[in-house]
Amino acid sequence: MSRARTRNDGDKLPGMEFLYDVFVFAHFASWALVFGGTIASLRNKALYKAVSHGAWGALVAGVIMVGIDEMADLGHTEGLMAKIGVKLVIALAVAVTAQIAVRKGESVSPGLKGAVLGLTLVNILVAVFWH
């Protein structure tokens, strides 16, 4: 049974729940790439480019998820707009920080990598514990 609600004219939107789930997977995979890639690069001087790509991917996937949910009235974000706003700001900070770190190349400071890792962890904790 699909959890998708109906539009005002009674037509079902059956594929929207599946599409939403596809972007949830992309969002999780992107954050895993950011977290794992940052940890893996701690011993290197540079931050892996994949970390920046993952951060931007997570940001875009999250925005698309909210758009799909609002458009199809799936109810996943109902009452959670403050949480989504906080996560958006943190995700943007992670993406920009990762982009700066990647552009610095071999001269990136450990503190910048720590900021990417710390903000990513904060974003994950907000996602898990803010209901």
N, CA, C and O atoms as a GROMACS GRO file, in nm:
protein
  524
    1MET      N    1   0.084  -0.119   0.000
    1MET     CA    2   0.000   0.000   0.000
    1MET      C    3   0.088   0.124   0.000
    1MET      O    4   0.179   0.135   0.082
    2SER      N    5   0.062   0.214  -0.088
    2SER     CA    6   0.141   0.336  -0.099
    2SER      C    7   0.102   0.436   0.008
    2SER      O    8  -0.016   0.452   0.042
    3ARG      N    9   0.204   0.503   0.062
    3ARG     CA   10   0.176   0.606   0.162
    3ARG      C   11   0.147   0.740   0.096
    3ARG      O   12   0.118   0.837   0.166
    4ALA      N   13   0.154   0.746  -0.035
    4ALA     CA   14   0.132   0.873  -0.105
    4ALA      C   15  -0.013   0.916  -0.089
    4ALA      O   16  -0.106   0.836  -0.106
    5ARG      N   17  -0.032   1.042  -0.057
    5ARG     CA   18  -0.167   1.096  -0.042
    5ARG      C   19  -0.220   1.138  -0.178
    5ARG      O   20  -0.149   1.133  -0.278
    6THR      N   21  -0.345   1.178  -0.181
    6THR     CA   22  -0.405   1.219  -0.307
    6THR      C   23  -0.403   1.370  -0.321
    6THR      O   24  -0.399   1.443  -0.222
    7ARG      N   25  -0.404   1.415  -0.445
    7ARG     CA   26  -0.418   1.558  -0.473
    7ARG      C   27  -0.564   1.596  -0.457
    7ARG      O   28  -0.649   1.509  -0.436
    8ASN      N   29  -0.594   1.723  -0.467
    8ASN     CA   30  -0.731   1.770  -0.450
    8ASN      C   31  -0.828   1.709  -0.550
    8ASN      O   32  -0.946   1.690  -0.518
    9ASP      N   33  -0.782   1.677  -0.669
    9ASP     CA   34  -0.872   1.621  -0.770
    9ASP      C   35  -0.887   1.470  -0.757
    9ASP      O   36  -0.954   1.407  -0.838
   10GLY      N   37  -0.826   1.410  -0.656
   10GLY     CA   38  -0.841   1.268  -0.630
   10GLY      C   39  -0.742   1.178  -0.700
   10GLY      O   40  -0.741   1.058  -0.674
   11ASP      N   41  -0.658   1.231  -0.788
   11ASP     CA   42  -0.559   1.149  -0.857
   11ASP      C   43  -0.448   1.109  -0.761
   11ASP      O   44  -0.400   1.191  -0.683
   12LYS      N   45  -0.408   0.984  -0.769
   12LYS     CA   46  -0.298   0.934  -0.686
   12LYS      C   47  -0.164   0.977  -0.745
   12LYS      O   48  -0.152   0.997  -0.866
   13LEU      N   49  -0.066   0.989  -0.660
   13LEU     CA   50   0.071   1.016  -0.702
   13LEU      C   51   0.155   0.897  -0.657
   13LEU      O   52   0.237   0.910  -0.566
   14PRO      N   53   0.138   0.781  -0.720
   14PRO     CA   54   0.198   0.657  -0.668
   14PRO      C   55   0.350   0.652  -0.674
   14PRO      O   56   0.411   0.588  -0.589
   15GLY      N   57   0.412   0.715  -0.770
   15GLY     CA   58   0.556   0.704  -0.785
   15GLY      C   59   0.635   0.800  -0.698
   15GLY      O   60   0.757   0.789  -0.690
   16MET      N   61   0.568   0.893  -0.635
   16MET     CA   62   0.639   0.996  -0.560
   16MET      C   63   0.708   0.941  -0.435
   16MET      O   64   0.817   0.986  -0.400
   17GLU      N   65   0.646   0.847  -0.369
   17GLU     CA   66   0.708   0.788  -0.250
   17GLU      C   67   0.837   0.716  -0.289
   17GLU      O   68   0.938   0.726  -0.219
   18PHE      N   69   0.834   0.642  -0.400
   18PHE     CA   70   0.954   0.575  -0.448
   18PHE      C   71   1.062   0.676  -0.486
   18PHE      O   72   1.179   0.657  -0.451
   19LEU      N   73   1.024   0.782  -0.556
   19LEU     CA   74   1.119   0.885  -0.594
   19LEU      C   75   1.180   0.952  -0.471
   19LEU      O   76   1.300   0.979  -0.467
   20TYR      N   77   1.097   0.977  -0.371
   20TYR     CA   78   1.146   1.033  -0.245
   20TYR      C   79   1.249   0.939  -0.183
   20TYR      O   80   1.355   0.984  -0.138
   21ASP      N   81   1.219   0.810  -0.180
   21ASP     CA   82   1.311   0.711  -0.122
   21ASP      C   83   1.443   0.704  -0.199
   21ASP      O   84   1.548   0.682  -0.138
   22VAL      N   85   1.440   0.721  -0.330
   22VAL     CA   86   1.562   0.724  -0.410
   22VAL      C   87   1.652   0.839  -0.364
   22VAL      O   88   1.773   0.822  -0.351
   23PHE      N   89   1.593   0.954  -0.341
   23PHE     CA   90   1.672   1.069  -0.296
   23PHE      C   91   1.715   1.056  -0.151
   23PHE      O   92   1.819   1.111  -0.113
   24VAL      N   93   1.638   0.985  -0.069
   24VAL     CA   94   1.684   0.956   0.068
   24VAL      C   95   1.811   0.872   0.061
   24VAL      O   96   1.907   0.898   0.133
   25PHE      N   97   1.811   0.771  -0.025
   25PHE     CA   98   1.930   0.688  -0.041
   25PHE      C   99   2.048   0.772  -0.089
   25PHE      O  100   2.159   0.759  -0.036
   26ALA      N  101   2.026   0.857  -0.188
   26ALA     CA  102   2.134   0.943  -0.239
   26ALA      C  103   2.186   1.036  -0.130
   26ALA      O  104   2.306   1.062  -0.122
   27HIS      N  105   2.096   1.087  -0.048
   27HIS     CA  106   2.132   1.176   0.063
   27HIS      C  107   2.220   1.102   0.164
   27HIS      O  108   2.325   1.153   0.204
   28PHE      N  109   2.177   0.983   0.204
   28PHE     CA  110   2.256   0.904   0.300
   28PHE      C  111   2.391   0.865   0.242
   28PHE      O  112   2.493   0.875   0.310
   29ALA      N  113   2.392   0.821   0.117
   29ALA     CA  114   2.519   0.782   0.054
   29ALA      C  115   2.614   0.900   0.043
   29ALA      O  116   2.735   0.884   0.061
   30SER      N  117   2.561   1.016   0.015
   30SER     CA  118   2.645   1.136   0.005
   30SER      C  119   2.706   1.172   0.140
   30SER      O  120   2.824   1.206   0.147
   31TRP      N  121   2.626   1.166   0.247
   31TRP     CA  122   2.681   1.197   0.380
   31TRP      C  123   2.782   1.092   0.422
   31TRP      O  124   2.881   1.124   0.488
   32ALA      N  125   2.760   0.966   0.385
   32ALA     CA  126   2.858   0.862   0.416
   32ALA      C  127   2.989   0.890   0.343
   32ALA      O  128   3.097   0.867   0.398
   33LEU      N  129   2.980   0.938   0.221
   33LEU     CA  130   3.099   0.973   0.144
   33LEU      C  131   3.174   1.089   0.210
   33LEU      O  132   3.297   1.087   0.217
   34VAL      N  133   3.102   1.188   0.258
   34VAL     CA  134   3.165   1.301   0.325
   34VAL      C  135   3.234   1.255   0.453
   34VAL      O  136   3.351   1.286   0.476
   35PHE      N  137   3.162   1.181   0.535
   35PHE     CA  138   3.216   1.137   0.664
   35PHE      C  139   3.335   1.042   0.644
   35PHE      O  140   3.442   1.064   0.701
   36GLY      N  141   3.315   0.938   0.564
   36GLY     CA  142   3.421   0.841   0.541
   36GLY      C  143   3.540   0.899   0.467
   36GLY      O  144   3.655   0.868   0.498
   37GLY      N  145   3.513   0.983   0.368
   37GLY     CA  146   3.621   1.045   0.292
   37GLY      C  147   3.705   1.139   0.376
   37GLY      O  148   3.827   1.146   0.359
   38THR      N  149   3.640   1.210   0.467
   38THR     CA  150   3.715   1.300   0.555
   38THR      C  151   3.802   1.221   0.651
   38THR      O  152   3.917   1.256   0.673
   39ILE      N  153   3.747   1.115   0.708
   39ILE     CA  154   3.826   1.031   0.799
   39ILE      C  155   3.943   0.968   0.723
   39ILE      O  156   4.055   0.964   0.774
   40ALA      N  157   3.917   0.920   0.602
   40ALA     CA  158   4.024   0.858   0.524
   40ALA      C  159   4.134   0.957   0.486
   40ALA      O  160   4.249   0.917   0.468
   41SER      N  161   4.099   1.083   0.473
   41SER     CA  162   4.199   1.182   0.431
   41SER      C  163   4.273   1.246   0.548
   41SER      O  164   4.358   1.332   0.527
   42LEU      N  165   4.243   1.207   0.670
   42LEU     CA  166   4.308   1.269   0.785
   42LEU      C  167   4.459   1.246   0.785
   42LEU      O  168   4.533   1.331   0.834
   43ARG      N  169   4.504   1.134   0.733
   43ARG     CA  170   4.649   1.106   0.728
   43ARG      C  171   4.718   1.172   0.610
   43ARG      O  172   4.841   1.181   0.607
   44ASN      N  173   4.642   1.217   0.514
   44ASN     CA  174   4.698   1.286   0.397
   44ASN      C  175   4.699   1.436   0.421
   44ASN      O  176   4.633   1.486   0.512
   45LYS      N  177   4.774   1.507   0.339
   45LYS     CA  178   4.776   1.652   0.352
   45LYS      C  179   4.653   1.716   0.289
   45LYS      O  180   4.603   1.817   0.339
   46ALA      N  181   4.604   1.659   0.181
   46ALA     CA  182   4.490   1.717   0.109
   46ALA      C  183   4.360   1.646   0.147
   46ALA      O  184   4.361   1.534   0.197
   47LEU      N  185   4.249   1.714   0.123
   47LEU     CA  186   4.117   1.654   0.142
   47LEU      C  187   4.073   1.599   0.006
   47LEU      O  188   4.086   1.665  -0.096
   48TYR      N  189   4.020   1.477   0.007
   48TYR     CA  190   3.977   1.415  -0.118
   48TYR      C  191   3.866   1.497  -0.184
   48TYR      O  192   3.778   1.551  -0.116
   49LYS      N  193   3.870   1.506  -0.317
   49LYS     CA  194   3.768   1.579  -0.392
   49LYS      C  195   3.630   1.517  -0.372
   49LYS      O  196   3.528   1.586  -0.378
   50ALA      N  197   3.626   1.386  -0.349
   50ALA     CA  198   3.499   1.318  -0.331
   50ALA      C  199   3.422   1.372  -0.211
   50ALA      O  200   3.299   1.366  -0.208
   51VAL      N  201   3.494   1.424  -0.112
   51VAL     CA  202   3.428   1.482   0.006
   51VAL      C  203   3.346   1.604  -0.036
   51VAL      O  204   3.231   1.619   0.007
   52SER      N  205   3.403   1.688  -0.117
   52SER     CA  206   3.331   1.806  -0.165
   52SER      C  207   3.212   1.765  -0.252
   52SER      O  208   3.103   1.820  -0.238
   53HIS      N  209   3.233   1.669  -0.340
   53HIS     CA  210   3.123   1.622  -0.424
   53HIS      C  211   3.011   1.562  -0.340
   53HIS      O  212   2.893   1.586  -0.366
   54GLY      N  213   3.048   1.486  -0.238
   54GLY     CA  214   2.948   1.427  -0.149
   54GLY      C  215   2.870   1.532  -0.072
   54GLY      O  216   2.749   1.519  -0.054
   55ALA      N  217   2.939   1.636  -0.027
   55ALA     CA  218   2.871   1.742   0.049
   55ALA      C  219   2.770   1.816  -0.038
   55ALA      O  220   2.657   1.841   0.004
   56TRP      N  221   2.811   1.851  -0.160
   56TRP     CA  222   2.717   1.919  -0.250
   56TRP      C  223   2.604   1.824  -0.290
   56TRP      O  224   2.489   1.867  -0.302
   57GLY      N  225   2.636   1.696  -0.309
   57GLY     CA  226   2.533   1.598  -0.343
   57GLY      C  227   2.431   1.582  -0.231
   57GLY      O  228   2.311   1.572  -0.258
   58ALA      N  229   2.478   1.578  -0.106
   58ALA     CA  230   2.387   1.567   0.008
   58ALA      C  231   2.297   1.689   0.018
   58ALA      O  232   2.178   1.678   0.048
   59LEU      N  233   2.354   1.806  -0.006
   59LEU     CA  234   2.277   1.930  -0.001
   59LEU      C  235   2.167   1.931  -0.107
   59LEU      O  236   2.051   1.961  -0.078
   60VAL      N  237   2.204   1.898  -0.229
   60VAL     CA  238   2.107   1.898  -0.339
   60VAL      C  239   2.000   1.790  -0.317
   60VAL      O  240   1.882   1.816  -0.337
   61ALA      N  241   2.042   1.671  -0.275
   61ALA     CA  242   1.945   1.563  -0.251
   61ALA      C  243   1.848   1.602  -0.140
   61ALA      O  244   1.729   1.572  -0.149
   62GLY      N  245   1.898   1.667  -0.035
   62GLY     CA  246   1.810   1.710   0.074
   62GLY      C  247   1.707   1.812   0.028
   62GLY      O  248   1.590   1.803   0.066
   63VAL      N  249   1.750   1.908  -0.052
   63VAL     CA  250   1.656   2.008  -0.104
   63VAL      C  251   1.551   1.941  -0.193
   63VAL      O  252   1.433   1.975  -0.186
   64ILE      N  253   1.594   1.848  -0.276
   64ILE     CA  254   1.500   1.777  -0.364
   64ILE      C  255   1.402   1.694  -0.281
   64ILE      O  256   1.284   1.687  -0.314
   65MET      N  257   1.451   1.631  -0.175
   65MET     CA  258   1.362   1.552  -0.088
   65MET      C  259   1.251   1.639  -0.030
   65MET      O  260   1.134   1.600  -0.030
   66VAL      N  261   1.287   1.756   0.020
   66VAL     CA  262   1.187   1.847   0.077
   66VAL      C  263   1.089   1.891  -0.032
   66VAL      O  264   0.969   1.899  -0.008
   67GLY      N  265   1.140   1.921  -0.150
   67GLY     CA  266   1.053   1.961  -0.260
   67GLY      C  267   0.954   1.853  -0.300
   67GLY      O  268   0.836   1.881  -0.320
   68ILE      N  269   1.002   1.730  -0.310
   68ILE     CA  270   0.913   1.618  -0.344
   68ILE      C  271   0.809   1.599  -0.235
   68ILE      O  272   0.691   1.579  -0.265
   69ASP      N  273   0.852   1.604  -0.110
   69ASP     CA  274   0.760   1.583   0.002
   69ASP      C  275   0.650   1.690   0.004
   69ASP      O  276   0.533   1.659   0.025
   70GLU      N  277   0.689   1.814  -0.017
   70GLU     CA  278   0.590   1.922  -0.016
   70GLU      C  279   0.498   1.914  -0.137
   70GLU      O  280   0.377   1.936  -0.125
   71MET      N  281   0.554   1.882  -0.253
   71MET     CA  282   0.474   1.876  -0.375
   71MET      C  283   0.372   1.763  -0.369
   71MET      O  284   0.255   1.782  -0.405
   72ALA      N  285   0.414   1.646  -0.323
   72ALA     CA  286   0.327   1.529  -0.322
   72ALA      C  287   0.252   1.514  -0.190
   72ALA      O  288   0.172   1.423  -0.175
   73ASP      N  289   0.277   1.603  -0.094
   73ASP     CA  290   0.213   1.600   0.037
   73ASP      C  291   0.228   1.462   0.102
   73ASP      O  292   0.130   1.400   0.144
   74LEU      N  293   0.353   1.415   0.109
   74LEU     CA  294   0.382   1.284   0.168
   74LEU      C  295   0.380   1.287   0.320
   74LEU      O  296   0.355   1.184   0.383
   75GLY      N  297   0.406   1.402   0.379
   75GLY     CA  298   0.398   1.414   0.525
   75GLY      C  299   0.527   1.389   0.600
   75GLY      O  300   0.526   1.390   0.723
   76HIS      N  301   0.639   1.366   0.530
   76HIS     CA  302   0.765   1.338   0.599
   76HIS      C  303   0.821   1.461   0.670
   76HIS      O  304   0.886   1.448   0.774
   77THR      N  305   0.796   1.578   0.616
   77THR     CA  306   0.853   1.700   0.672
   77THR      C  307   0.753   1.780   0.755
   77THR      O  308   0.783   1.891   0.798
   78GLU      N  309   0.637   1.725   0.777
   78GLU     CA  310   0.532   1.797   0.848
   78GLU      C  311   0.578   1.834   0.989
   78GLU      O  312   0.611   1.746   1.069
   79GLY      N  313   0.579   1.962   1.019
   79GLY     CA  314   0.618   2.010   1.151
   79GLY      C  315   0.767   2.012   1.176
   79GLY      O  316   0.809   2.034   1.290
   80LEU      N  317   0.848   1.989   1.075
   80LEU     CA  318   0.993   1.980   1.094
   80LEU      C  319   1.070   2.085   1.014
   80LEU      O  320   1.187   2.065   0.984
   81MET      N  321   1.007   2.194   0.980
   81MET     CA  322   1.074   2.294   0.897
   81MET      C  323   1.190   2.361   0.968
   81MET      O  324   1.288   2.398   0.904
   82ALA      N  325   1.182   2.378   1.100
   82ALA     CA  326   1.296   2.435   1.174
   82ALA      C  327   1.416   2.342   1.166
   82ALA      O  328   1.529   2.386   1.143
   83LYS      N  329   1.391   2.212   1.183
   83LYS     CA  330   1.498   2.112   1.172
   83LYS      C  331   1.559   2.115   1.032
   83LYS      O  332   1.681   2.112   1.016
   84ILE      N  333   1.475   2.121   0.932
   84ILE     CA  334   1.523   2.124   0.794
   84ILE      C  335   1.605   2.249   0.768
   84ILE      O  336   1.707   2.243   0.698
   85GLY      N  337   1.562   2.361   0.823
   85GLY     CA  338   1.639   2.485   0.808
   85GLY      C  339   1.776   2.476   0.872
   85GLY      O  340   1.875   2.521   0.813
   86VAL      N  341   1.783   2.418   0.992
   86VAL     CA  342   1.911   2.401   1.060
   86VAL      C  343   2.001   2.308   0.979
   86VAL      O  344   2.119   2.337   0.960
   87LYS      N  345   1.945   2.197   0.932
   87LYS     CA  346   2.024   2.103   0.852
   87LYS      C  347   2.072   2.166   0.721
   87LYS      O  348   2.183   2.137   0.676
   88LEU      N  349   1.990   2.250   0.661
   88LEU     CA  350   2.029   2.318   0.538
   88LEU      C  351   2.148   2.410   0.562
   88LEU      O  352   2.243   2.412   0.483
   89VAL      N  353   2.144   2.487   0.670
   89VAL     CA  354   2.254   2.578   0.701
   89VAL      C  355   2.382   2.500   0.729
   89VAL      O  356   2.490   2.537   0.682
   90ILE      N  357   2.371   2.391   0.806
   90ILE     CA  358   2.489   2.310   0.837
   90ILE      C  359   2.544   2.245   0.710
   90ILE      O  360   2.664   2.243   0.688
   91ALA      N  361   2.454   2.191   0.627
   91ALA     CA  362   2.498   2.127   0.503
   91ALA      C  363   2.568   2.226   0.410
   91ALA      O  364   2.667   2.192   0.346
   92LEU      N  365   2.517   2.348   0.404
   92LEU     CA  366   2.582   2.450   0.323
   92LEU      C  367   2.720   2.484   0.378
   92LEU      O  368   2.815   2.504   0.302
   93ALA      N  369   2.730   2.491   0.511
   93ALA     CA  370   2.860   2.518   0.574
   93ALA      C  371   2.959   2.405   0.545
   93ALA      O  372   3.077   2.430   0.518
   94VAL      N  373   2.912   2.280   0.551
   94VAL     CA  374   2.999   2.166   0.520
   94VAL      C  375   3.045   2.172   0.375
   94VAL      O  376   3.164   2.154   0.347
   95ALA      N  377   2.952   2.197   0.284
   95ALA     CA  378   2.986   2.200   0.141
   95ALA      C  379   3.087   2.310   0.109
   95ALA      O  380   3.183   2.288   0.036
   96VAL      N  381   3.064   2.428   0.164
   96VAL     CA  382   3.156   2.540   0.137
   96VAL      C  383   3.292   2.513   0.200
   96VAL      O  384   3.395   2.537   0.138
   97THR      N  385   3.293   2.463   0.324
   97THR     CA  386   3.419   2.433   0.392
   97THR      C  387   3.497   2.324   0.318
   97THR      O  388   3.618   2.335   0.301
   98ALA      N  389   3.427   2.220   0.273
   98ALA     CA  390   3.492   2.114   0.198
   98ALA      C  391   3.547   2.167   0.065
   98ALA      O  392   3.656   2.129   0.024
   99GLN      N  393   3.472   2.253   0.000
   99GLN     CA  394   3.517   2.311  -0.126
   99GLN      C  395   3.644   2.394  -0.106
   99GLN      O  396   3.737   2.386  -0.185
  100ILE      N  397   3.646   2.473   0.001
  100ILE     CA  398   3.765   2.553   0.032
  100ILE      C  399   3.884   2.461   0.060
  100ILE      O  400   3.994   2.486   0.011
  101ALA      N  401   3.861   2.355   0.137
  101ALA     CA  402   3.969   2.262   0.171
  101ALA      C  403   4.024   2.193   0.048
  101ALA      O  404   4.146   2.176   0.035
  102VAL      N  405   3.937   2.153  -0.043
  102VAL     CA  406   3.982   2.086  -0.166
  102VAL      C  407   4.064   2.183  -0.252
  102VAL      O  408   4.164   2.144  -0.311
  103ARG      N  409   4.021   2.307  -0.260
  103ARG     CA  410   4.094   2.406  -0.341
  103ARG      C  411   4.231   2.439  -0.284
  103ARG      O  412   4.321   2.477  -0.358
  104LYS      N  413   4.246   2.426  -0.152
  104LYS     CA  414   4.377   2.452  -0.091
  104LYS      C  415   4.477   2.343  -0.125
  104LYS      O  416   4.598   2.365  -0.115
  105GLY      N  417   4.430   2.227  -0.164
  105GLY     CA  418   4.519   2.118  -0.203
  105GLY      C  419   4.602   2.066  -0.088
  105GLY      O  420   4.549   2.033   0.018
  106GLU      N  421   4.733   2.060  -0.108
  106GLU     CA  422   4.824   2.005  -0.007
  106GLU      C  423   4.842   2.097   0.114
  106GLU      O  424   4.892   2.053   0.217
  107SER      N  425   4.801   2.222   0.103
  107SER     CA  426   4.823   2.316   0.213
  107SER      C  427   4.701   2.331   0.305
  107SER      O  428   4.693   2.428   0.381
  108VAL      N  429   4.607   2.238   0.298
  108VAL     CA  430   4.489   2.246   0.383
  108VAL      C  431   4.528   2.217   0.528
  108VAL      O  432   4.607   2.126   0.556
  109SER      N  433   4.472   2.294   0.620
  109SER     CA  434   4.504   2.275   0.761
  109SER      C  435   4.421   2.162   0.820
  109SER      O  436   4.310   2.135   0.774
  110PRO      N  437   4.475   2.095   0.922
  110PRO     CA  438   4.397   1.990   0.989
  110PRO      C  439   4.268   2.046   1.051
  110PRO      O  440   4.169   1.974   1.064
  111GLY      N  441   4.271   2.173   1.090
  111GLY     CA  442   4.151   2.235   1.146
  111GLY      C  443   4.037   2.244   1.048
  111GLY      O  444   3.921   2.231   1.086
  112LEU      N  445   4.069   2.267   0.922
  112LEU     CA  446   3.966   2.274   0.819
  112LEU      C  447   3.904   2.137   0.797
  112LEU      O  448   3.782   2.124   0.780
  113LYS      N  449   3.988   2.035   0.797
  113LYS     CA  450   3.935   1.898   0.787
  113LYS      C  451   3.850   1.865   0.909
  113LYS      O  452   3.745   1.802   0.898
  114GLY      N  453   3.896   1.909   1.026
  114GLY     CA  454   3.820   1.887   1.149
  114GLY      C  455   3.685   1.957   1.145
  114GLY      O  456   3.586   1.905   1.197
  115ALA      N  457   3.682   2.076   1.085
  115ALA     CA  458   3.555   2.148   1.072
  115ALA      C  459   3.457   2.071   0.983
  115ALA      O  460   3.339   2.061   1.014
  116VAL      N  461   3.508   2.018   0.872
  116VAL     CA  462   3.422   1.938   0.783
  116VAL      C  463   3.369   1.816   0.858
  116VAL      O  464   3.250   1.786   0.852
  117LEU      N  465   3.457   1.747   0.928
  117LEU     CA  466   3.417   1.627   1.001
  117LEU      C  467   3.320   1.661   1.114
  117LEU      O  468   3.219   1.593   1.132
  118GLY      N  469   3.350   1.765   1.190
  118GLY     CA  470   3.265   1.804   1.303
  118GLY      C  471   3.127   1.850   1.260
  118GLY      O  472   3.027   1.810   1.318
  119LEU      N  473   3.122   1.933   1.158
  119LEU     CA  474   2.992   1.980   1.108
  119LEU      C  475   2.910   1.866   1.048
  119LEU      O  476   2.788   1.863   1.062
  120THR      N  477   2.978   1.773   0.983
  120THR     CA  478   2.908   1.656   0.930
  120THR      C  479   2.847   1.574   1.042
  120THR      O  480   2.733   1.530   1.033
  121LEU      N  481   2.923   1.554   1.148
  121LEU     CA  482   2.873   1.480   1.263
  121LEU      C  483   2.755   1.553   1.327
  121LEU      O  484   2.657   1.490   1.365
  122VAL      N  485   2.764   1.684   1.340
  122VAL     CA  486   2.653   1.762   1.397
  122VAL      C  487   2.529   1.746   1.310
  122VAL      O  488   2.419   1.730   1.363
  123ASN      N  489   2.545   1.751   1.179
  123ASN     CA  490   2.431   1.735   1.088
  123ASN      C  491   2.366   1.598   1.104
  123ASN      O  492   2.244   1.586   1.102
  124ILE      N  493   2.447   1.496   1.118
  124ILE     CA  494   2.394   1.361   1.138
  124ILE      C  495   2.320   1.352   1.271
  124ILE      O  496   2.213   1.293   1.278
  125LEU      N  497   2.377   1.410   1.376
  125LEU     CA  498   2.313   1.407   1.508
  125LEU      C  499   2.180   1.483   1.507
  125LEU      O  500   2.084   1.439   1.569
  126VAL      N  501   2.176   1.597   1.439
  126VAL     CA  502   2.050   1.671   1.428
  126VAL      C  503   1.946   1.586   1.356
  126VAL      O  504   1.830   1.581   1.398
  127ALA      N  505   1.986   1.518   1.250
  127ALA     CA  506   1.893   1.433   1.175
  127ALA      C  507   1.838   1.320   1.261
  127ALA      O  508   1.720   1.287   1.251
  128VAL      N  509   1.922   1.263   1.344
  128VAL     CA  510   1.881   1.146   1.423
  128VAL      C  511   1.800   1.184   1.546
  128VAL      O  512   1.699   1.120   1.576
  129PHE      N  513   1.842   1.287   1.617
  129PHE     CA  514   1.784   1.314   1.749
  129PHE      C  515   1.679   1.423   1.754
  129PHE      O  516   1.609   1.434   1.855
  130TRP      N  517   1.663   1.504   1.651
  130TRP     CA  518   1.561   1.609   1.652
  130TRP      C  519   1.435   1.552   1.588
  130TRP      O  520   1.431   1.525   1.468
  131HIS      N  521   1.332   1.535   1.669
  131HIS     CA  522   1.206   1.477   1.619
  131HIS      C  523   1.101   1.582   1.613
  131HIS      O  524   0.988   1.554   1.574
   0.00000   0.00000   0.00000
